[in-house]
Every structure is written in C-alpha cells, then in structure tokens.
Amino acid sequence: MLTFAFGDVRFFTPAFVIVLLIGALLGLPIYFLIRSRGEANWRTAAATGFFAGAAIPALVMLSGPPDSASIDGVATVMDGSYTWFGWFQNLSLVGLFGGAGSAAGLFFLRFVGRAGVPTVAEEQVAPTKPSWKPAALTVAAIATVGAAVAIPEVTKDRSCHNTLRDGRRSIGQEASFNLMVGTEEWRAVAQEVEAFGREKGWSIISDVRPDESFQWFQISMCQEPGTNILVQGSPEFREVSFGVYQPQAGTSWRVPFVELYTRIWRRWPDRIEFTGDVGQQIEPPRWVPTDQKTGAGKPPAR
C-alpha cells in the first residue's frame, strides 16, 4: 500500500479503494449481527469499522517484508526484517486505515444503518422475518478475504526475475558495485545494461523513467536456473547500484557479472565505487580484474 506493499505512492488511491471495498464486506456482516442483538451504537460502530479497515493492511504487513526497503534513504527493512522505523511506518498505515474504517462505521450508523430499523410499535404489529442479507454478506466477506489471500500466490512471478520464488524470505547479494551518475545519464546506463542483456540472451525487465516527476530506474536481468542481476538508480544519491543474486548457489554469477562490470568500467572508469555492509566505501573486491581496480591510474571517485 504505502511504502512497502504497493511501492509507488501513486498507487495509494486505488489501494485505498480496494481496502475500502474489502472492509465494507467485512464490516457489514458484523454490523447486522450487532444490530440484531440491539447493540448498534457509536462505540460498536467505531470499533467494527476500525477492525474492518485495519484487517487487510495488518495481514499484508504480517505476511512478510521484502529483502530490503527504505524511505528517503531511511531503512525500513534490512535483511528481511523490519527496522523500528519500518514498524512505525507499518503501524501508522494500519492506524490510518483503521481510523478511516471507524469514520466510515460512524457515518454508516448515522446516515444509513438506522434507516429501515423498525420502531417498537412496528415490531409489535409486523412479525419478524428472517433475513438472508447477513448470511449472504458473510459469505461474500469470506470469499473476498480468501481471494485477497490467494491472489498474491496465484499471481506470483515464478520466473528467474523473482529471486524469492522458492519460498525463502530474503536473499543476499553475491557481489555489487555503484556507478556514481545522476539522472541525466540514466538512459545511457540503461542502454549499456540492456545491450549486455540482449547479447547474452538474458530475460530483461526494464523500467527507466528519468524525466518524470517520479523518477525511477530499475532493470532486472536473469537467466535460468536463477542468476539475477538487479540494477537500480537513486536520484537522491546520484548513483546506480548493480547487484547480482544466485538463488541456486554456486559461482556461475561471476563471469557475466564481471563482464558487465568491465563494460560499465570502460565507459565510466572513474565513476565506480564499492561499499561495505553499512555503506562505507571500501577497496575493490577480489572479483574485480586487477587492471580495472583503478580509473586512469586513480582510485574510484565520485
């Protein structure tokens, strides 16, 4: 939804609508049950609305985080686990949808729910007839929640672009390097990366948007049985990161990744950096060819 489930913040509105519809199907059966017991009031309406609104975001949050994620450079997920800031973001999201659900419950009680409620005199005259609506809405709610749970599994990417397709919760990089360039050179970088992928016959998924208000750079290249090279751009830090993953274990990643590194190094020899586990700049690792560890006789620089 926000931040981790739907990624791009521009997807917030449709995500909100989807959760609102699911929340309505969850909340209505509970409301009819409460009303049948004569307990429909502002407290139960607010509590029911909060539960219905917060249930789906909470389930998404508890389903498991990605391998890593961040907001404005602040880590929300590290090594497959939420950071304190990630938990704060998630709980804020649950509270936001829960609060919206409470407001919707109070609105429903005030303007809709009381409509059609018979007076005491009407109840004494007209016999009570069983209604099929609560049962139908309950079945619809169960079906909707089941679909919401099943859809991610049914639509899961099972290609080599999904490094977690075997069911693992996280995966680490085998090797990585950073190219220190801004958005004005993203297209040139993308051309080099995609040309390399085509020459190797790898599967390529590319989404590069340097000129839009929401700037985005992500290219995934992979080859069965699973070697994956992920290239991502950060406009804030003026860098493009290259990382290789090997879900199937082994060292078959080394040859293609070194070839890609060499291709990038030849075009931007003095713009490559290597970083450690906590973001500190480090010396070129052992997999880098000896004659490519410096640029024009200089250490890698910005």
Secondary structure, DSSP 8 states (H G I E B T S, - for coil): --TTSS-SGGGHHHHHHHHHHHHHHHHHHHHHHHHHTT--SHHHHHHHHHHHHHHHHHHHHHT---S-EEETTEEEEETTEE-HHHHHHHHHHHHHHHHHHHHHHHHIIIIIITTT---HHHHHHS-----SHHHHHHHHHHHHHHHHHHHHHHT---STT-TTTTS-S----SEEEEE---GGGHHHHHHHHHHHHHHHT-EEEEEEESSSSS-EEEEEEEETTTEEEEEEEETTTTEEEEEEE-TT-SSTTHHHHHHHHHHHHHHSTTSEE-B-TTS-B----TTS-GGGSSBTTB----
